[in-house]
Amino acid sequence: MMVKCIRIDRICASVCATVADVLVTKHSNVQGLMDYCVQICEECAEECEKHEHQHCKDCAKACRECADACRKYAA
C-alpha cells in the first residue's frame, strides 16, 4: 500500500539533498536540477496526499513548500 509513497519519498529526499549540496557551491548552471526538483517534489506531494497519515500530510506540505522555493530560486 505504501511502497510507491516510500519509494518516491526516498527519491525526493535524495534530490533535495543534492540540490542543497549543489547550491552551496554557488554554481550558476542549476536550472535543470531545479526543474527536476520541482517535478519530483510535486510528484511526491501528490502521492503523499493520497494517504491519511500525519507524516504523509507533513511530507506533502514540505514538498509543496520546497517546490515553491525552487521555482522562486530559479526565477
Residue pairs with C-beta under 8 A, 6 or more apart in sequence:
2 51
4 47
5 47
5 48
5 50
5 51
5 56
8 40
8 43
8 44
8 47
9 44
9 48
9 59
11 40
11 44
12 40
12 41
12 43
12 44
12 63
15 36
15 37
15 40
15 41
16 37
16 41
16 66
18 33
19 30
19 33
19 34
19 37
19 70
22 30
22 33
23 30
23 73
30 74
31 74
34 70
34 71
34 73
34 74
35 74
37 66
37 67
37 70
38 67
38 70
38 71
38 74
41 63
41 64
41 66
41 67
41 70
42 63
42 64
42 67
44 59
44 60
44 63
45 59
45 60
45 61
45 63
45 64
45 67
46 60
48 56
48 57
48 59
48 60
48 63
49 56
49 57
49 60
50 56
51 57
